[in-house]
Amino acid sequence: MTKVQNNRAWLLILPMLVLVAFSAIIPLMTVVNYSVQDVFDANTRFFTGTEWFETMLNDSALQAALLRQFAFSMTILAIEVPLGIGIALLMPKRGWQASAVLILITLPLLIPWNVVGSIWQIFTRGDIGLMGWGIRELGYSYNITRNPVDAWATIILMDVWHWTPLIALLCYSGLRAIPEAYYQAARIDRASRWAVFRYIQLPKLTNVLVIGVLLRFMHSFMIYAEPFVLTGGGPGSSTTFLSQSLTTMAIGQQDLGPSAAFSLIYFLIILLVSWVFYTAIMNMQKDDATGGHRHDA
């Protein structure tokens, strides 16, 4: 007997599909259309093929911005992921202390991105900012408007303060989902703290770490408001990232064709690197599972 499939459930997601079409697919097709044309005005445009893509890929300024973007994102992940895991392991598991810590650690996530940049801009000023004043009192000439190293260090510190709580909360939820029976078995086997973390906690955190790493990479690779408000891309172009270059090209210079091609390249880079991260983490999880089975055998 053939089972009749009920397709009426598609009607429930039809409004969302329509919304996605208008908010994502149609704008994407518009960008693709602009990327192969030289647009002079609403009625004057010429087909250019892949010319804009070749121009963007050979642009030395954009290549430098891409290198800065990768350096920033990799540095952020290298700091925030281990730090977030460590904070989650130290957070209390129950009682009013757990609630208080959860509230406090969530506060930075509630602050809008442009406000974060304004807060740190004031915080790092040498005349009225606590951080800037304190560093100068220690004898170091701290200035984010003149020293690229100071500007980079401040942007990284700002991002770590703002977004490490996200990794910590994700890891905390993953730790809370581990059954107590695993810890009881570890205590019976007299497993060390490192063994509990390596063979129980870390494997169980793989799924939330995938989410955390992908979210943090995508956001850090598209970061705009915080560094723009804090440094304006300076000193010089030392903190000018891809998003700022794209905004200047599309809005400041009104170069619709090149900016459309650039945005598609930008989009494909994010998709490719995210896929690489996802594949690598999933393969690590499979290798750990295989090794665990061999160890049990």
C-alpha positions as a Markdown table, in Angstrom:
| # | Residue | x | y | z |
|---|---|---|---|---|
| 1 | Met | 0.0 | 0.0 | 0.0 |
| 2 | Thr | 1.4 | 3.4 | -1.1 |
| 3 | Lys | 1.5 | 6.0 | 1.6 |
| 4 | Val | -0.1 | 9.3 | 0.6 |
| 5 | Gln | 2.2 | 12.2 | 1.4 |
| 6 | Asn | 0.6 | 15.3 | 2.8 |
| 7 | Asn | 2.2 | 18.4 | 1.3 |
| 8 | Arg | 0.0 | 20.9 | 3.1 |
| 9 | Ala | 2.8 | 21.5 | 5.6 |
| 10 | Trp | 4.6 | 23.5 | 3.0 |
| 11 | Leu | 1.8 | 26.1 | 3.3 |
| 12 | Leu | 3.1 | 26.8 | 6.9 |
| 13 | Ile | 6.5 | 27.9 | 5.7 |
| 14 | Leu | 5.3 | 29.6 | 2.5 |
| 15 | Pro | 5.2 | 33.1 | 4.2 |
| 16 | Met | 8.8 | 32.6 | 5.4 |
| 17 | Leu | 9.9 | 31.6 | 1.9 |
| 18 | Val | 8.3 | 34.7 | 0.4 |
| 19 | Leu | 10.0 | 36.8 | 3.1 |
| 20 | Val | 13.4 | 35.2 | 2.4 |
| 21 | Ala | 12.9 | 35.8 | -1.4 |
| 22 | Phe | 12.3 | 39.5 | -0.9 |
| 23 | Ser | 14.9 | 40.0 | 1.8 |
| 24 | Ala | 17.7 | 37.8 | 0.4 |
| 25 | Ile | 17.3 | 36.2 | -3.0 |
| 26 | Ile | 16.0 | 39.2 | -4.9 |
| 27 | Pro | 18.8 | 41.6 | -3.5 |
| 28 | Leu | 21.4 | 38.9 | -4.3 |
| 29 | Met | 20.2 | 38.7 | -7.9 |
| 30 | Thr | 20.3 | 42.5 | -8.1 |
| 31 | Val | 24.0 | 42.5 | -6.9 |
| 32 | Val | 24.8 | 39.7 | -9.4 |
| 33 | Asn | 23.2 | 41.9 | -12.2 |
| 34 | Tyr | 25.2 | 45.0 | -11.2 |
| 35 | Ser | 28.5 | 43.0 | -10.9 |
| 36 | Val | 28.6 | 42.3 | -14.7 |
| 37 | Gln | 27.6 | 45.9 | -15.8 |
| 38 | Asp | 29.1 | 49.3 | -15.8 |
| 39 | Val | 26.2 | 51.5 | -14.4 |
| 40 | Phe | 26.2 | 55.2 | -15.1 |
| 41 | Asp | 22.6 | 55.9 | -14.2 |
| 42 | Ala | 19.2 | 54.3 | -14.0 |
| 43 | Asn | 18.9 | 54.0 | -17.8 |
| 44 | Thr | 22.6 | 53.8 | -18.9 |
| 45 | Arg | 24.6 | 50.7 | -18.3 |
| 46 | Phe | 26.9 | 48.5 | -20.3 |
| 47 | Phe | 27.7 | 44.8 | -20.0 |
| 48 | Thr | 31.3 | 44.2 | -18.8 |
| 49 | Gly | 31.4 | 40.5 | -18.1 |
| 50 | Thr | 34.0 | 39.5 | -15.5 |
| 51 | Glu | 36.0 | 42.7 | -15.8 |
| 52 | Trp | 35.0 | 44.0 | -12.4 |
| 53 | Phe | 35.8 | 40.7 | -10.7 |
| 54 | Glu | 39.3 | 40.8 | -12.3 |
| 55 | Thr | 39.8 | 44.4 | -11.2 |
| 56 | Met | 38.8 | 43.6 | -7.6 |
| 57 | Leu | 41.0 | 40.5 | -7.4 |
| 58 | Asn | 44.0 | 42.5 | -8.6 |
| 59 | Asp | 43.4 | 45.6 | -6.4 |
| 60 | Ser | 46.3 | 45.9 | -4.0 |
| 61 | Ala | 44.4 | 47.9 | -1.5 |
| 62 | Leu | 41.7 | 45.2 | -1.3 |
| 63 | Gln | 44.3 | 42.5 | -1.1 |
| 64 | Ala | 45.8 | 44.2 | 1.9 |
| 65 | Ala | 42.4 | 44.7 | 3.5 |
| 66 | Leu | 41.7 | 40.9 | 3.0 |
| 67 | Leu | 45.0 | 40.0 | 4.7 |
| 68 | Arg | 44.1 | 42.3 | 7.7 |
| 69 | Gln | 40.7 | 40.7 | 7.8 |
| 70 | Phe | 42.0 | 37.2 | 8.0 |
| 71 | Ala | 44.6 | 38.2 | 10.6 |
| 72 | Phe | 41.9 | 39.8 | 12.7 |
| 73 | Ser | 39.5 | 36.9 | 12.5 |
| 74 | Met | 42.1 | 34.2 | 13.2 |
| 75 | Thr | 43.4 | 36.2 | 16.2 |
| 76 | Ile | 39.9 | 36.6 | 17.5 |
| 77 | Leu | 39.1 | 32.9 | 17.2 |
| 78 | Ala | 42.4 | 31.9 | 18.8 |
| 79 | Ile | 41.6 | 34.1 | 21.8 |
| 80 | Glu | 37.9 | 33.9 | 22.3 |
| 81 | Val | 37.3 | 30.2 | 21.8 |
| 82 | Pro | 39.7 | 28.9 | 24.5 |
| 83 | Leu | 38.9 | 31.8 | 26.8 |
| 84 | Gly | 35.1 | 31.1 | 26.4 |
| 85 | Ile | 35.6 | 27.4 | 27.2 |
| 86 | Gly | 37.7 | 28.3 | 30.2 |
| 87 | Ile | 35.1 | 30.8 | 31.5 |
| 88 | Ala | 32.3 | 28.2 | 31.0 |
| 89 | Leu | 34.2 | 25.6 | 33.0 |
| 90 | Leu | 34.6 | 28.1 | 35.9 |
| 91 | Met | 31.0 | 29.3 | 36.0 |
| 92 | Pro | 28.9 | 28.0 | 38.9 |
| 93 | Lys | 26.4 | 25.2 | 37.9 |
| 94 | Arg | 23.6 | 26.0 | 40.3 |
| 95 | Gly | 22.3 | 28.4 | 42.9 |
| 96 | Trp | 21.9 | 32.2 | 42.9 |
| 97 | Gln | 25.6 | 32.5 | 41.9 |
| 98 | Ala | 24.9 | 30.8 | 38.6 |
| 99 | Ser | 22.0 | 33.2 | 37.9 |
| 100 | Ala | 24.1 | 36.3 | 38.8 |
| 101 | Val | 27.1 | 35.2 | 36.7 |
| 102 | Leu | 24.8 | 34.5 | 33.7 |
| 103 | Ile | 23.3 | 38.0 | 34.0 |
| 104 | Leu | 26.7 | 39.7 | 34.3 |
| 105 | Ile | 28.3 | 37.8 | 31.5 |
| 106 | Thr | 25.4 | 38.6 | 29.1 |
| 107 | Leu | 25.6 | 42.3 | 29.6 |
| 108 | Pro | 28.2 | 43.0 | 26.9 |
| 109 | Leu | 26.2 | 41.2 | 24.3 |
| 110 | Leu | 23.2 | 43.5 | 24.9 |
| 111 | Ile | 25.1 | 46.6 | 23.9 |
| 112 | Pro | 24.7 | 47.8 | 20.3 |
| 113 | Trp | 27.8 | 47.5 | 18.1 |
| 114 | Asn | 28.2 | 51.2 | 17.4 |
| 115 | Val | 27.7 | 52.0 | 21.2 |
| 116 | Val | 30.5 | 49.5 | 21.9 |
| 117 | Gly | 32.8 | 51.5 | 19.6 |
| 118 | Ser | 31.8 | 54.8 | 21.4 |
| 119 | Ile | 32.4 | 53.3 | 24.8 |
| 120 | Trp | 35.9 | 52.1 | 24.0 |
| 121 | Gln | 36.7 | 55.3 | 22.2 |
| 122 | Ile | 36.1 | 57.2 | 25.4 |
| 123 | Phe | 37.6 | 54.4 | 27.5 |
| 124 | Thr | 40.9 | 54.6 | 25.6 |
| 125 | Arg | 41.3 | 58.4 | 25.6 |
| 126 | Gly | 44.4 | 59.6 | 27.5 |
| 127 | Asp | 42.6 | 62.6 | 29.1 |
| 128 | Ile | 39.3 | 61.2 | 30.3 |
| 129 | Gly | 39.5 | 57.5 | 29.6 |
| 130 | Leu | 40.4 | 55.1 | 32.5 |
| 131 | Met | 42.3 | 52.7 | 30.3 |
| 132 | Gly | 44.2 | 55.3 | 28.3 |
| 133 | Trp | 45.0 | 57.3 | 31.4 |
| 134 | Gly | 46.1 | 54.2 | 33.3 |
| 135 | Ile | 48.4 | 53.0 | 30.5 |
| 136 | Arg | 50.0 | 56.4 | 30.2 |
| 137 | Glu | 50.6 | 56.5 | 33.9 |
| 138 | Leu | 52.6 | 53.4 | 33.6 |
| 139 | Gly | 55.0 | 55.2 | 31.2 |
| 140 | Tyr | 53.8 | 53.9 | 27.9 |
| 141 | Ser | 52.8 | 56.4 | 25.2 |
| 142 | Tyr | 49.5 | 54.9 | 24.3 |
| 143 | Asn | 47.7 | 56.4 | 21.3 |
| 144 | Ile | 45.3 | 54.5 | 19.0 |
| 145 | Thr | 45.2 | 57.4 | 16.5 |
| 146 | Arg | 48.9 | 57.4 | 15.8 |
| 147 | Asn | 50.2 | 53.9 | 16.7 |
| 148 | Pro | 48.9 | 51.0 | 14.5 |
| 149 | Val | 49.9 | 48.5 | 17.2 |
| 150 | Asp | 47.9 | 50.3 | 19.8 |
| 151 | Ala | 44.9 | 50.5 | 17.5 |
| 152 | Trp | 45.0 | 46.8 | 16.6 |
| 153 | Ala | 45.5 | 45.7 | 20.2 |
| 154 | Thr | 42.6 | 47.9 | 21.3 |
| 155 | Ile | 40.2 | 46.6 | 18.6 |
| 156 | Ile | 41.1 | 43.0 | 19.5 |
| 157 | Leu | 40.6 | 43.6 | 23.2 |
| 158 | Met | 37.3 | 45.3 | 22.5 |
| 159 | Asp | 36.0 | 42.4 | 20.4 |
| 160 | Val | 37.2 | 39.9 | 23.0 |
| 161 | Trp | 35.3 | 41.8 | 25.7 |
| 162 | His | 32.2 | 42.1 | 23.6 |
| 163 | Trp | 31.9 | 38.6 | 22.1 |
| 164 | Thr | 33.7 | 36.1 | 24.4 |
| 165 | Pro | 30.5 | 35.9 | 26.5 |
| 166 | Leu | 28.8 | 34.4 | 23.5 |
| 167 | Ile | 31.2 | 31.5 | 23.4 |
| 168 | Ala | 31.1 | 31.1 | 27.1 |
| 169 | Leu | 27.3 | 30.9 | 27.2 |
| 170 | Leu | 27.2 | 28.4 | 24.3 |
| 171 | Cys | 29.8 | 26.2 | 26.1 |
| 172 | Tyr | 28.0 | 26.6 | 29.4 |
| 173 | Ser | 24.8 | 25.3 | 27.8 |
| 174 | Gly | 26.7 | 22.4 | 26.3 |
| 175 | Leu | 28.3 | 21.5 | 29.7 |
| 176 | Arg | 25.0 | 21.6 | 31.5 |
| 177 | Ala | 23.6 | 19.1 | 28.9 |
| 178 | Ile | 26.1 | 16.4 | 29.8 |
| 179 | Pro | 24.5 | 13.7 | 31.9 |
| 180 | Glu | 25.8 | 13.3 | 35.5 |
| 181 | Ala | 26.4 | 9.6 | 34.8 |
| 182 | Tyr | 29.4 | 10.5 | 32.7 |
| 183 | Tyr | 31.0 | 12.3 | 35.7 |
| 184 | Gln | 30.1 | 9.5 | 38.0 |
| 185 | Ala | 31.9 | 7.0 | 35.7 |
| 186 | Ala | 34.9 | 9.3 | 35.6 |
| 187 | Arg | 35.1 | 9.5 | 39.4 |
| 188 | Ile | 34.9 | 5.7 | 39.6 |
| 189 | Asp | 37.7 | 5.4 | 37.1 |
| 190 | Arg | 39.6 | 8.1 | 39.1 |
| 191 | Ala | 40.0 | 10.2 | 35.9 |
| 192 | Ser | 42.0 | 13.4 | 36.2 |
| 193 | Arg | 40.5 | 16.8 | 35.5 |
| 194 | Trp | 42.3 | 16.9 | 32.2 |
| 195 | Ala | 41.0 | 13.4 | 31.2 |
| 196 | Val | 37.4 | 14.5 | 32.1 |
| 197 | Phe | 37.8 | 17.6 | 29.9 |
| 198 | Arg | 39.5 | 15.8 | 27.1 |
| 199 | Tyr | 37.3 | 12.7 | 26.8 |
| 200 | Ile | 33.9 | 13.8 | 28.2 |
| 201 | Gln | 33.4 | 17.6 | 28.1 |
| 202 | Leu | 35.3 | 18.6 | 24.9 |
| 203 | Pro | 33.6 | 15.9 | 22.7 |
| 204 | Lys | 30.2 | 16.9 | 24.0 |
| 205 | Leu | 31.0 | 20.5 | 23.3 |
| 206 | Thr | 31.7 | 19.9 | 19.6 |
| 207 | Asn | 28.2 | 20.9 | 18.3 |
| 208 | Val | 28.0 | 24.1 | 20.3 |
| 209 | Leu | 31.6 | 24.9 | 19.3 |
| 210 | Val | 30.7 | 24.5 | 15.6 |
| 211 | Ile | 28.0 | 27.1 | 16.1 |
| 212 | Gly | 30.2 | 29.4 | 18.1 |
| 213 | Val | 33.2 | 29.2 | 15.7 |
| 214 | Leu | 31.0 | 29.8 | 12.7 |
| 215 | Leu | 29.1 | 32.7 | 14.3 |
| 216 | Arg | 32.3 | 34.4 | 15.5 |
| 217 | Phe | 34.1 | 33.9 | 12.2 |
| 218 | Met | 31.3 | 35.3 | 10.1 |
| 219 | His | 30.8 | 38.3 | 12.4 |
| 220 | Ser | 34.5 | 39.1 | 12.8 |
| 221 | Phe | 35.0 | 38.8 | 9.1 |
| 222 | Met | 32.1 | 41.3 | 8.5 |
| 223 | Ile | 33.0 | 43.6 | 11.4 |
| 224 | Tyr | 32.3 | 47.2 | 10.6 |
| 225 | Ala | 30.7 | 49.4 | 13.3 |
| 226 | Glu | 33.1 | 48.9 | 16.2 |
| 227 | Pro | 36.5 | 49.6 | 14.4 |
| 228 | Phe | 34.9 | 52.3 | 12.3 |
| 229 | Val | 33.7 | 54.2 | 15.4 |
| 230 | Leu | 36.9 | 53.6 | 17.4 |
| 231 | Thr | 39.6 | 54.3 | 14.8 |
| 232 | Gly | 37.9 | 55.2 | 11.6 |
| 233 | Gly | 40.1 | 52.7 | 9.8 |
| 234 | Gly | 43.3 | 54.4 | 10.9 |
| 235 | Pro | 46.0 | 55.2 | 11.6 |
| 236 | Gly | 46.3 | 55.4 | 7.8 |
| 237 | Ser | 44.6 | 52.2 | 6.6 |
| 238 | Ser | 46.0 | 49.9 | 9.3 |
| 239 | Thr | 42.6 | 49.0 | 10.7 |
| 240 | Thr | 40.6 | 49.3 | 7.5 |
| 241 | Phe | 38.8 | 46.0 | 7.0 |
| 242 | Leu | 36.9 | 44.6 | 4.0 |
| 243 | Ser | 33.5 | 45.9 | 5.1 |
| 244 | Gln | 34.8 | 49.5 | 5.4 |
| 245 | Ser | 36.4 | 49.2 | 2.0 |
| 246 | Leu | 33.2 | 47.9 | 0.5 |
| 247 | Thr | 31.1 | 50.6 | 2.2 |
| 248 | Thr | 33.4 | 53.4 | 0.9 |
| 249 | Met | 33.3 | 52.0 | -2.6 |
| 250 | Ala | 29.5 | 51.4 | -2.8 |
| 251 | Ile | 28.2 | 54.4 | -0.8 |
| 252 | Gly | 31.1 | 56.9 | -0.8 |
| 253 | Gln | 32.2 | 56.5 | -4.4 |
| 254 | Gln | 29.0 | 55.1 | -5.9 |
| 255 | Asp | 30.9 | 52.5 | -7.9 |
| 256 | Leu | 28.1 | 50.1 | -8.1 |
| 257 | Gly | 29.6 | 47.6 | -10.6 |
| 258 | Pro | 33.0 | 47.1 | -8.8 |
| 259 | Ser | 31.3 | 47.1 | -5.3 |
| 260 | Ala | 28.8 | 44.5 | -6.4 |
| 261 | Ala | 31.6 | 42.2 | -7.7 |
| 262 | Phe | 33.6 | 42.8 | -4.5 |
| 263 | Ser | 30.6 | 42.0 | -2.4 |
| 264 | Leu | 30.1 | 38.7 | -4.2 |
| 265 | Ile | 33.8 | 37.8 | -3.7 |
| 266 | Tyr | 33.4 | 38.8 | -0.1 |
| 267 | Phe | 30.3 | 36.5 | 0.3 |
| 268 | Leu | 32.0 | 33.5 | -1.4 |
| 269 | Ile | 35.1 | 33.9 | 0.8 |
| 270 | Ile | 32.9 | 33.7 | 4.0 |
| 271 | Leu | 31.0 | 30.7 | 2.7 |
| 272 | Leu | 34.2 | 28.9 | 1.7 |
| 273 | Val | 36.0 | 29.5 | 5.0 |
| 274 | Ser | 32.9 | 28.6 | 7.0 |
| 275 | Trp | 32.6 | 25.4 | 5.1 |
| 276 | Val | 36.3 | 24.6 | 5.8 |
| 277 | Phe | 35.8 | 25.3 | 9.6 |
| 278 | Tyr | 32.7 | 23.1 | 9.7 |
| 279 | Thr | 34.4 | 20.3 | 7.8 |
| 280 | Ala | 37.5 | 20.4 | 10.0 |
| 281 | Ile | 35.6 | 20.4 | 13.2 |
| 282 | Met | 33.3 | 17.5 | 12.1 |
| 283 | Asn | 36.4 | 15.5 | 11.0 |
| 284 | Met | 38.0 | 16.1 | 14.4 |
| 285 | Gln | 34.8 | 14.8 | 16.0 |
| 286 | Lys | 34.8 | 11.7 | 13.9 |
| 287 | Asp | 38.5 | 11.0 | 14.6 |
| 288 | Asp | 37.9 | 11.4 | 18.3 |
| 289 | Ala | 34.9 | 9.0 | 18.2 |
| 290 | Thr | 37.0 | 6.4 | 16.2 |
| 291 | Gly | 39.9 | 6.7 | 18.6 |
| 292 | Gly | 37.5 | 6.3 | 21.6 |
| 293 | His | 36.0 | 3.1 | 20.2 |
| 294 | Arg | 39.5 | 1.7 | 19.5 |
| 295 | His | 40.5 | 2.6 | 23.1 |
| 296 | Asp | 37.4 | 0.8 | 24.5 |
| 297 | Ala | 38.1 | -2.2 | 22.4 |
